[in-house]
Amino acid sequence: MKTKLMGLGILAAVIVAAVVYVWVSDSREVTEISGYVGGEKIGLLEDEEVQEILRDQYRLEMDYAKAGSIEMVTADASGRDYLFPSSQTALELYERLFGSPVKSEIVFNTPIVLYTRSAVAQALLDSGIASEQDGIYYVDMALLTEAVENGTSWADLGLPQLYGNVTVGTTDPVKSNSGNMFAGLLANTLCKGVADETNLDSILPRLQDIFQKLGYMESSSADLFDQFLKTGMGAKPLIAGYESQLLEFAAENPDTWSQIKGDIILLYPTPTVWSSHVFIALDETGAAGIDALLDPEVQRLAWEKHGFRTGVYDVPTDADHFGVSGIAPEITMIAPMPDSETMERIIEALQ
């Protein structure tokens, strides 16, 4: 009898051990979610520290394909769990096309800024288009737009070594968020307010003329910024991008940054617009990505290593570690973006 009971006890122990093993194995299983991501966030998603937190704390891996914010919203999302564009305009466009997603959340923000070289920045200062306050450079959007529309040449600004007229290099607004947002900012500037259905018809031809002067436009903000750094002042004197791009570059490439930081200037348009990086969950599996990316440690890394503003009111209090001068402690001159219907008409006009 004792032998029989002992055998039953051993059998029970084996069953319990097997159940525990299966439960532990299941609980340790990592779920992979797939989606489209703007190129400016790839550095964050490839960060080994971020990946470790997602894997160890949330049992999650994020697979992605790079796409422009507008492009990803209109693309075939079959088999995708999420979209990760760089603006609420993209979310509004998605909702107009497909209805409400399973879940969406703004994960972090970054303002639209301009990048140039020190010689161009000085010319903009001398002409009154730009100003400097407490080491921070600002660009008057009305005066800059006027210079572009009037065909002001770089030579007129004291830069005869630069070819052609004053323009702002940007990504394709039909595909990429930074170009799309800069188009919205220009539209606001042209109508001296916020562009909408009451004033859009009057300024669309002017907006089209500005973008027609740009020629070929990159479809990725990351590619445009990379070309700006590599091709020099003559090829791209002035471009629009995200504040986070320079901060991330300086954090990831300290040796290179120490060599070029005296020549690269960040300028804040007045007004500018916020780029809100919104995570759009297409299914319940993708929704897990929101909690993971809002993890306090992920948020810390997003700011400290990749330059995305994540704090209360998005005011950075510890920007010195980037080694980048001229970071605005607070962004105060902010214009609202035109609504999604207006931006959709702008996109159509710029195709």
TIBA-177681 format. One record per residue (C-alpha): residue number from 1; residue in one letter; chain; x, y, z. Coordinates in steps of 0.2 Angstrom, whole numbers, plus 5000, padded with zeros to 4 digits. Example, Ala and Ser with C-alpha at 12.3 -4.5 7.8 and 13.67 -1.06 7.14 Angstrom:
% TIBA-177681
+-----+-----+-------+------+------+------+
!   n ! res ! chain !   xx !   yy !   zz !
+-----+-----+-------+------+------+------+
!   1 !   A !     A ! 5062 ! 4978 ! 5039 !
!   2 !   S !     A ! 5068 ! 4995 ! 5036 !
+-----+-----+-------+------+------+------+
END
This chain:
% TIBA-177681
+-----+-----+-------+------+------+------+
!   n ! res ! chain !   xx !   yy !   zz !
+-----+-----+-------+------+------+------+
!   1 !   M !     A ! 5000 ! 5000 ! 5000 !
!   2 !   K !     A ! 5014 ! 5012 ! 5005 !
!   3 !   T !     A ! 5023 ! 5008 ! 4988 !
!   4 !   K !     A ! 5007 ! 5012 ! 4979 !
!   5 !   L !     A ! 5004 ! 5028 ! 4988 !
!   6 !   M !     A ! 5022 ! 5033 ! 4985 !
!   7 !   G !     A ! 5020 ! 5029 ! 4966 !
!   8 !   L !     A ! 5005 ! 5040 ! 4966 !
!   9 !   G !     A ! 5014 ! 5054 ! 4975 !
!  10 !   I !     A ! 5028 ! 5053 ! 4962 !
!  11 !   L !     A ! 5016 ! 5053 ! 4948 !
!  12 !   A !     A ! 5007 ! 5068 ! 4955 !
!  13 !   A !     A ! 5023 ! 5077 ! 4958 !
!  14 !   V !     A ! 5028 ! 5074 ! 4940 !
!  15 !   I !     A ! 5011 ! 5081 ! 4934 !
!  16 !   V !     A ! 5013 ! 5096 ! 4944 !
!  17 !   A !     A ! 5031 ! 5099 ! 4938 !
!  18 !   A !     A ! 5025 ! 5097 ! 4920 !
!  19 !   V !     A ! 5011 ! 5109 ! 4923 !
!  20 !   V !     A ! 5023 ! 5122 ! 4931 !
!  21 !   Y !     A ! 5035 ! 5119 ! 4917 !
!  22 !   V !     A ! 5022 ! 5123 ! 4903 !
!  23 !   W !     A ! 5016 ! 5138 ! 4913 !
!  24 !   V !     A ! 5033 ! 5145 ! 4915 !
!  25 !   S !     A ! 5037 ! 5142 ! 4897 !
!  26 !   D !     A ! 5021 ! 5150 ! 4891 !
!  27 !   S !     A ! 5024 ! 5165 ! 4903 !
!  28 !   R !     A ! 5041 ! 5167 ! 4896 !
!  29 !   E !     A ! 5036 ! 5166 ! 4878 !
!  30 !   V !     A ! 5040 ! 5182 ! 4868 !
!  31 !   T !     A ! 5026 ! 5190 ! 4857 !
!  32 !   E !     A ! 5032 ! 5198 ! 4841 !
!  33 !   I !     A ! 5022 ! 5213 ! 4834 !
!  34 !   S !     A ! 5024 ! 5220 ! 4817 !
!  35 !   G !     A ! 5021 ! 5237 ! 4810 !
!  36 !   Y !     A ! 5026 ! 5252 ! 4800 !
!  37 !   V !     A ! 5038 ! 5265 ! 4809 !
!  38 !   G !     A ! 5044 ! 5282 ! 4804 !
!  39 !   G !     A ! 5063 ! 5282 ! 4800 !
!  40 !   E !     A ! 5067 ! 5294 ! 4814 !
!  41 !   K !     A ! 5062 ! 5282 ! 4827 !
!  42 !   I !     A ! 5072 ! 5267 ! 4821 !
!  43 !   G !     A ! 5087 ! 5272 ! 4832 !
!  44 !   L !     A ! 5075 ! 5270 ! 4847 !
!  45 !   L !     A ! 5068 ! 5253 ! 4842 !
!  46 !   E !     A ! 5085 ! 5246 ! 4838 !
!  47 !   D !     A ! 5092 ! 5252 ! 4855 !
!  48 !   E !     A ! 5098 ! 5237 ! 4864 !
!  49 !   E !     A ! 5093 ! 5244 ! 4881 !
!  50 !   V !     A ! 5075 ! 5247 ! 4875 !
!  51 !   Q !     A ! 5074 ! 5230 ! 4867 !
!  52 !   E !     A ! 5079 ! 5222 ! 4883 !
!  53 !   I !     A ! 5066 ! 5231 ! 4893 !
!  54 !   L !     A ! 5052 ! 5226 ! 4880 !
!  55 !   R !     A ! 5058 ! 5208 ! 4880 !
!  56 !   D !     A ! 5061 ! 5205 ! 4899 !
!  57 !   Q !     A ! 5047 ! 5216 ! 4906 !
!  58 !   Y !     A ! 5034 ! 5215 ! 4893 !
!  59 !   R !     A ! 5038 ! 5199 ! 4883 !
!  60 !   L !     A ! 5038 ! 5209 ! 4867 !
!  61 !   E !     A ! 5048 ! 5211 ! 4852 !
!  62 !   M !     A ! 5044 ! 5225 ! 4839 !
!  63 !   D !     A ! 5047 ! 5221 ! 4821 !
!  64 !   Y !     A ! 5045 ! 5235 ! 4809 !
!  65 !   A !     A ! 5046 ! 5241 ! 4791 !
!  66 !   K !     A ! 5051 ! 5260 ! 4788 !
!  67 !   A !     A ! 5038 ! 5271 ! 4780 !
!  68 !   G !     A ! 5033 ! 5289 ! 4779 !
!  69 !   S !     A ! 5019 ! 5294 ! 4791 !
!  70 !   I !     A ! 5006 ! 5298 ! 4778 !
!  71 !   E !     A ! 5012 ! 5284 ! 4767 !
!  72 !   M !     A ! 5010 ! 5271 ! 4781 !
!  73 !   V !     A ! 4992 ! 5276 ! 4785 !
!  74 !   T !     A ! 4986 ! 5274 ! 4767 !
!  75 !   A !     A ! 4997 ! 5258 ! 4764 !
!  76 !   D !     A ! 4990 ! 5240 ! 4765 !
!  77 !   A !     A ! 4992 ! 5236 ! 4783 !
!  78 !   S !     A ! 4987 ! 5217 ! 4781 !
!  79 !   G !     A ! 4997 ! 5207 ! 4794 !
!  80 !   R !     A ! 5002 ! 5222 ! 4803 !
!  81 !   D !     A ! 4999 ! 5225 ! 4822 !
!  82 !   Y !     A ! 5003 ! 5243 ! 4823 !
!  83 !   L !     A ! 5007 ! 5260 ! 4814 !
!  84 !   F !     A ! 5019 ! 5272 ! 4822 !
!  85 !   P !     A ! 5018 ! 5288 ! 4813 !
!  86 !   S !     A ! 5024 ! 5305 ! 4819 !
!  87 !   S !     A ! 5009 ! 5316 ! 4820 !
!  88 !   Q !     A ! 4991 ! 5316 ! 4825 !
!  89 !   T !     A ! 4986 ! 5322 ! 4808 !
!  90 !   A !     A ! 4991 ! 5304 ! 4802 !
!  91 !   L !     A ! 4980 ! 5297 ! 4816 !
!  92 !   E !     A ! 4965 ! 5308 ! 4810 !
!  93 !   L !     A ! 4968 ! 5303 ! 4792 !
!  94 !   Y !     A ! 4968 ! 5284 ! 4797 !
!  95 !   E !     A ! 4951 ! 5287 ! 4807 !
!  96 !   R !     A ! 4944 ! 5296 ! 4791 !
!  97 !   L !     A ! 4949 ! 5281 ! 4780 !
!  98 !   F !     A ! 4946 ! 5266 ! 4792 !
!  99 !   G !     A ! 4937 ! 5272 ! 4808 !
! 100 !   S !     A ! 4944 ! 5271 ! 4825 !
! 101 !   P !     A ! 4959 ! 5260 ! 4829 !
! 102 !   V !     A ! 4959 ! 5247 ! 4843 !
! 103 !   K !     A ! 4969 ! 5259 ! 4853 !
! 104 !   S !     A ! 4980 ! 5274 ! 4851 !
! 105 !   E !     A ! 4992 ! 5285 ! 4862 !
! 106 !   I !     A ! 5004 ! 5299 ! 4860 !
! 107 !   V !     A ! 5021 ! 5291 ! 4866 !
! 108 !   F !     A ! 5032 ! 5306 ! 4864 !
! 109 !   N !     A ! 5034 ! 5323 ! 4856 !
! 110 !   T !     A ! 5047 ! 5333 ! 4846 !
! 111 !   P !     A ! 5046 ! 5350 ! 4838 !
! 112 !   I !     A ! 5049 ! 5354 ! 4820 !
! 113 !   V !     A ! 5065 ! 5364 ! 4818 !
! 114 !   L !     A ! 5077 ! 5370 ! 4805 !
! 115 !   Y !     A ! 5095 ! 5364 ! 4802 !
! 116 !   T !     A ! 5109 ! 5374 ! 4794 !
! 117 !   R !     A ! 5127 ! 5378 ! 4794 !
! 118 !   S !     A ! 5135 ! 5392 ! 4804 !
! 119 !   A !     A ! 5138 ! 5403 ! 4789 !
! 120 !   V !     A ! 5120 ! 5402 ! 4783 !
! 121 !   A !     A ! 5114 ! 5405 ! 4801 !
! 122 !   Q !     A ! 5124 ! 5421 ! 4802 !
! 123 !   A !     A ! 5117 ! 5427 ! 4785 !
! 124 !   L !     A ! 5100 ! 5424 ! 4792 !
! 125 !   L !     A ! 5104 ! 5434 ! 4807 !
! 126 !   D !     A ! 5111 ! 5448 ! 4797 !
! 127 !   S !     A ! 5096 ! 5449 ! 4786 !
! 128 !   G !     A ! 5084 ! 5449 ! 4801 !
! 129 !   I !     A ! 5076 ! 5433 ! 4796 !
! 130 !   A !     A ! 5083 ! 5425 ! 4811 !
! 131 !   S !     A ! 5087 ! 5431 ! 4829 !
! 132 !   E !     A ! 5097 ! 5424 ! 4843 !
! 133 !   Q !     A ! 5092 ! 5425 ! 4861 !
! 134 !   D !     A ! 5102 ! 5417 ! 4876 !
! 135 !   G !     A ! 5111 ! 5406 ! 4863 !
! 136 !   I !     A ! 5095 ! 5400 ! 4855 !
! 137 !   Y !     A ! 5092 ! 5403 ! 4837 !
! 138 !   Y !     A ! 5074 ! 5407 ! 4830 !
! 139 !   V !     A ! 5068 ! 5410 ! 4813 !
! 140 !   D !     A ! 5053 ! 5421 ! 4809 !
! 141 !   M !     A ! 5042 ! 5410 ! 4798 !
! 142 !   A !     A ! 5034 ! 5425 ! 4790 !
! 143 !   L !     A ! 5050 ! 5433 ! 4784 !
! 144 !   L !     A ! 5058 ! 5417 ! 4779 !
! 145 !   T !     A ! 5042 ! 5413 ! 4768 !
! 146 !   E !     A ! 5043 ! 5430 ! 4761 !
! 147 !   A !     A ! 5061 ! 5427 ! 4755 !
! 148 !   V !     A ! 5056 ! 5411 ! 4747 !
! 149 !   E !     A ! 5041 ! 5418 ! 4738 !
! 150 !   N !     A ! 5051 ! 5433 ! 4732 !
! 151 !   G !     A ! 5065 ! 5423 ! 4725 !
! 152 !   T !     A ! 5078 ! 5430 ! 4736 !
! 153 !   S !     A ! 5095 ! 5423 ! 4732 !
! 154 !   W !     A ! 5108 ! 5416 ! 4744 !
! 155 !   A !     A ! 5119 ! 5429 ! 4736 !
! 156 !   D !     A ! 5107 ! 5443 ! 4741 !
! 157 !   L !     A ! 5109 ! 5437 ! 4759 !
! 158 !   G !     A ! 5128 ! 5438 ! 4757 !
! 159 !   L !     A ! 5132 ! 5420 ! 4752 !
! 160 !   P !     A ! 5137 ! 5421 ! 4734 !
! 161 !   Q !     A ! 5146 ! 5404 ! 4736 !
! 162 !   L !     A ! 5128 ! 5396 ! 4737 !
! 163 !   Y !     A ! 5119 ! 5392 ! 4721 !
! 164 !   G !     A ! 5101 ! 5398 ! 4718 !
! 165 !   N !     A ! 5087 ! 5405 ! 4729 !
! 166 !   V !     A ! 5083 ! 5403 ! 4747 !
! 167 !   T !     A ! 5073 ! 5387 ! 4750 !
! 168 !   V !     A ! 5070 ! 5375 ! 4764 !
! 169 !   G !     A ! 5074 ! 5357 ! 4760 !
! 170 !   T !     A ! 5060 ! 5345 ! 4766 !
! 171 !   T !     A ! 5054 ! 5328 ! 4764 !
! 172 !   D !     A ! 5040 ! 5324 ! 4752 !
! 173 !   P !     A ! 5024 ! 5330 ! 4761 !
! 174 !   V !     A ! 5014 ! 5317 ! 4752 !
! 175 !   K !     A ! 5023 ! 5303 ! 4760 !
! 176 !   S !     A ! 5033 ! 5309 ! 4775 !
! 177 !   N !     A ! 5027 ! 5318 ! 4791 !
! 178 !   S !     A ! 5041 ! 5331 ! 4793 !
! 179 !   G !     A ! 5037 ! 5338 ! 4776 !
! 180 !   N !     A ! 5019 ! 5336 ! 4779 !
! 181 !   M !     A ! 5020 ! 5346 ! 4795 !
! 182 !   F !     A ! 5031 ! 5359 ! 4787 !
! 183 !   A !     A ! 5018 ! 5361 ! 4773 !
! 184 !   G !     A ! 5005 ! 5364 ! 4786 !
! 185 !   L !     A ! 5016 ! 5377 ! 4795 !
! 186 !   L !     A ! 5019 ! 5386 ! 4778 !
! 187 !   A !     A ! 5000 ! 5386 ! 4775 !
! 188 !   N !     A ! 4997 ! 5394 ! 4792 !
! 189 !   T !     A ! 5010 ! 5407 ! 4788 !
! 190 !   L !     A ! 5003 ! 5411 ! 4771 !
! 191 !   C !     A ! 4986 ! 5414 ! 4778 !
! 192 !   K !     A ! 4992 ! 5422 ! 4794 !
! 193 !   G !     A ! 4983 ! 5411 ! 4805 !
! 194 !   V !     A ! 4977 ! 5393 ! 4804 !
! 195 !   A !     A ! 4974 ! 5386 ! 4787 !
! 196 !   D !     A ! 4956 ! 5379 ! 4784 !
! 197 !   E !     A ! 4942 ! 5378 ! 4771 !
! 198 !   T !     A ! 4939 ! 5397 ! 4772 !
! 199 !   N !     A ! 4956 ! 5402 ! 4767 !
! 200 !   L !     A ! 4964 ! 5387 ! 4759 !
! 201 !   D !     A ! 4959 ! 5391 ! 4741 !
! 202 !   S !     A ! 4968 ! 5407 ! 4741 !
! 203 !   I !     A ! 4985 ! 5401 ! 4747 !
! 204 !   L !     A ! 4986 ! 5384 ! 4739 !
! 205 !   P !     A ! 4994 ! 5390 ! 4722 !
! 206 !   R !     A ! 5007 ! 5399 ! 4733 !
! 207 !   L !     A ! 5010 ! 5384 ! 4743 !
! 208 !   Q !     A ! 5012 ! 5373 ! 4727 !
! 209 !   D !     A ! 5024 ! 5386 ! 4720 !
! 210 !   I !     A ! 5035 ! 5385 ! 4735 !
! 211 !   F !     A ! 5036 ! 5366 ! 4734 !
! 212 !   Q !     A ! 5039 ! 5365 ! 4715 !
! 213 !   K !     A ! 5055 ! 5375 ! 4718 !
! 214 !   L !     A ! 5062 ! 5361 ! 4729 !
! 215 !   G !     A ! 5064 ! 5347 ! 4715 !
! 216 !   Y !     A ! 5067 ! 5330 ! 4722 !
! 217 !   M !     A ! 5062 ! 5327 ! 4740 !
! 218 !   E !     A ! 5067 ! 5312 ! 4751 !
! 219 !   S !     A ! 5053 ! 5301 ! 4757 !
! 220 !   S !     A ! 5061 ! 5299 ! 4774 !
! 221 !   S !     A ! 5066 ! 5312 ! 4788 !
! 222 !   A !     A ! 5080 ! 5301 ! 4793 !
! 223 !   D !     A ! 5087 ! 5300 ! 4775 !
! 224 !   L !     A ! 5085 ! 5319 ! 4773 !
! 225 !   F !     A ! 5095 ! 5323 ! 4789 !
! 226 !   D !     A ! 5108 ! 5310 ! 4784 !
! 227 !   Q !     A ! 5111 ! 5319 ! 4767 !
! 228 !   F !     A ! 5111 ! 5336 ! 4776 !
! 229 !   L !     A ! 5126 ! 5330 ! 4787 !
! 230 !   K !     A ! 5135 ! 5321 ! 4772 !
! 231 !   T !     A ! 5133 ! 5333 ! 4758 !
! 232 !   G !     A ! 5138 ! 5350 ! 4766 !
! 233 !   M !     A ! 5131 ! 5368 ! 4765 !
! 234 !   G !     A ! 5131 ! 5369 ! 4746 !
! 235 !   A !     A ! 5119 ! 5354 ! 4743 !
! 236 !   K !     A ! 5107 ! 5358 ! 4757 !
! 237 !   P !     A ! 5109 ! 5375 ! 4765 !
! 238 !   L !     A ! 5093 ! 5374 ! 4775 !
! 239 !   I !     A ! 5082 ! 5359 ! 4779 !
! 240 !   A !     A ! 5067 ! 5356 ! 4790 !
! 241 !   G !     A ! 5067 ! 5341 ! 4802 !
! 242 !   Y !     A ! 5064 ! 5335 ! 4820 !
! 243 !   E !     A ! 5074 ! 5342 ! 4835 !
! 244 !   S !     A ! 5076 ! 5324 ! 4841 !
! 245 !   Q !     A ! 5087 ! 5320 ! 4826 !
! 246 !   L !     A ! 5102 ! 5331 ! 4831 !
! 247 !   L !     A ! 5100 ! 5326 ! 4849 !
! 248 !   E !     A ! 5101 ! 5308 ! 4845 !
! 249 !   F !     A ! 5115 ! 5310 ! 4832 !
! 250 !   A !     A ! 5125 ! 5319 ! 4846 !
! 251 !   A !     A ! 5122 ! 5306 ! 4859 !
! 252 !   E !     A ! 5126 ! 5291 ! 4847 !
! 253 !   N !     A ! 5141 ! 5299 ! 4838 !
! 254 !   P !     A ! 5150 ! 5309 ! 4851 !
! 255 !   D !     A ! 5167 ! 5309 ! 4842 !
! 256 !   T !     A ! 5159 ! 5314 ! 4826 !
! 257 !   W !     A ! 5148 ! 5327 ! 4834 !
! 258 !   S !     A ! 5163 ! 5335 ! 4843 !
! 259 !   Q !     A ! 5171 ! 5338 ! 4826 !
! 260 !   I !     A ! 5156 ! 5346 ! 4818 !
! 261 !   K !     A ! 5146 ! 5354 ! 4832 !
! 262 !   G !     A ! 5154 ! 5371 ! 4828 !
! 263 !   D !     A ! 5146 ! 5372 ! 4811 !
! 264 !   I !     A ! 5129 ! 5364 ! 4813 !
! 265 !   I !     A ! 5115 ! 5376 ! 4819 !
! 266 !   L !     A ! 5098 ! 5371 ! 4826 !
! 267 !   L !     A ! 5085 ! 5385 ! 4823 !
! 268 !   Y !     A ! 5067 ! 5385 ! 4830 !
! 269 !   P !     A ! 5054 ! 5392 ! 4818 !
! 270 !   T !     A ! 5042 ! 5405 ! 4826 !
! 271 !   P !     A ! 5030 ! 5398 ! 4827 !
! 272 !   T !     A ! 5033 ! 5380 ! 4825 !
! 273 !   V !     A ! 5022 ! 5364 ! 4827 !
! 274 !   W !     A ! 5023 ! 5349 ! 4838 !
! 275 !   S !     A ! 5026 ! 5332 ! 4830 !
! 276 !   S !     A ! 5017 ! 5320 ! 4841 !
! 277 !   H !     A ! 5023 ! 5302 ! 4839 !
! 278 !   V !     A ! 5007 ! 5292 ! 4841 !
! 279 !   F !     A ! 5006 ! 5273 ! 4842 !
! 280 !   I !     A ! 4991 ! 5266 ! 4833 !
! 281 !   A !     A ! 4987 ! 5248 ! 4838 !
! 282 !   L !     A ! 4978 ! 5239 ! 4824 !
! 283 !   D !     A ! 4974 ! 5224 ! 4835 !
! 284 !   E !     A ! 4974 ! 5218 ! 4853 !
! 285 !   T !     A ! 4991 ! 5211 ! 4850 !
! 286 !   G !     A ! 4998 ! 5228 ! 4844 !
! 287 !   A !     A ! 4990 ! 5237 ! 4859 !
! 288 !   A !     A ! 5003 ! 5229 ! 4870 !
! 289 !   G !     A ! 5016 ! 5240 ! 4862 !
! 290 !   I !     A ! 5008 ! 5256 ! 4870 !
! 291 !   D !     A ! 5011 ! 5250 ! 4888 !
! 292 !   A !     A ! 5029 ! 5244 ! 4884 !
! 293 !   L !     A ! 5034 ! 5261 ! 4876 !
! 294 !   L !     A ! 5026 ! 5271 ! 4890 !
! 295 !   D !     A ! 5037 ! 5262 ! 4902 !
! 296 !   P !     A ! 5046 ! 5275 ! 4913 !
! 297 !   E !     A ! 5063 ! 5267 ! 4909 !
! 298 !   V !     A ! 5059 ! 5267 ! 4890 !
! 299 !   Q !     A ! 5053 ! 5285 ! 4891 !
! 300 !   R !     A ! 5069 ! 5290 ! 4900 !
! 301 !   L !     A ! 5080 ! 5282 ! 4886 !
! 302 !   A !     A ! 5069 ! 5290 ! 4873 !
! 303 !   W !     A ! 5074 ! 5307 ! 4879 !
! 304 !   E !     A ! 5092 ! 5304 ! 4886 !
! 305 !   K !     A ! 5098 ! 5294 ! 4871 !
! 306 !   H !     A ! 5086 ! 5298 ! 4856 !
! 307 !   G !     A ! 5081 ! 5316 ! 4860 !
! 308 !   F !     A ! 5062 ! 5314 ! 4861 !
! 309 !   R !     A ! 5053 ! 5325 ! 4873 !
! 310 !   T !     A ! 5044 ! 5314 ! 4886 !
! 311 !   G !     A ! 5043 ! 5324 ! 4902 !
! 312 !   V !     A ! 5029 ! 5335 ! 4910 !
! 313 !   Y !     A ! 5024 ! 5348 ! 4897 !
! 314 !   D !     A ! 5039 ! 5341 ! 4887 !
! 315 !   V !     A ! 5051 ! 5353 ! 4895 !
! 316 !   P !     A ! 5068 ! 5345 ! 4896 !
! 317 !   T !     A ! 5078 ! 5349 ! 4912 !
! 318 !   D !     A ! 5094 ! 5339 ! 4909 !
! 319 !   A !     A ! 5099 ! 5343 ! 4891 !
! 320 !   D !     A ! 5117 ! 5347 ! 4894 !
! 321 !   H !     A ! 5122 ! 5329 ! 4892 !
! 322 !   F !     A ! 5119 ! 5330 ! 4873 !
! 323 !   G !     A ! 5133 ! 5342 ! 4871 !
! 324 !   V !     A ! 5122 ! 5352 ! 4859 !
! 325 !   S !     A ! 5121 ! 5371 ! 4862 !
! 326 !   G !     A ! 5105 ! 5381 ! 4858 !
! 327 !   I !     A ! 5092 ! 5368 ! 4864 !
! 328 !   A !     A ! 5076 ! 5378 ! 4869 !
! 329 !   P !     A ! 5072 ! 5374 ! 4887 !
! 330 !   E !     A ! 5053 ! 5377 ! 4883 !
! 331 !   I !     A ! 5044 ! 5378 ! 4866 !
! 332 !   T !     A ! 5032 ! 5392 ! 4868 !
! 333 !   M !     A ! 5028 ! 5399 ! 4851 !
! 334 !   I !     A ! 5017 ! 5384 ! 4845 !
! 335 !   A !     A ! 5004 ! 5385 ! 4831 !
! 336 !   P !     A ! 4990 ! 5372 ! 4829 !
! 337 !   M !     A ! 4991 ! 5361 ! 4813 !
! 338 !   P !     A ! 4977 ! 5363 ! 4801 !
! 339 !   D !     A ! 4964 ! 5349 ! 4803 !
! 340 !   S !     A ! 4965 ! 5333 ! 4794 !
! 341 !   E !     A ! 4953 ! 5338 ! 4780 !
! 342 !   T !     A ! 4963 ! 5353 ! 4776 !
! 343 !   M !     A ! 4979 ! 5343 ! 4777 !
! 344 !   E !     A ! 4971 ! 5330 ! 4765 !
! 345 !   R !     A ! 4968 ! 5344 ! 4752 !
! 346 !   I !     A ! 4985 ! 5351 ! 4754 !
! 347 !   I !     A ! 4993 ! 5333 ! 4751 !
! 348 !   E !     A ! 4982 ! 5331 ! 4736 !
! 349 !   A !     A ! 4987 ! 5348 ! 4729 !
! 350 !   L !     A ! 5006 ! 5344 ! 4732 !
! 351 !   Q !     A ! 5006 ! 5327 ! 4723 !
+-----+-----+-------+------+------+------+
END
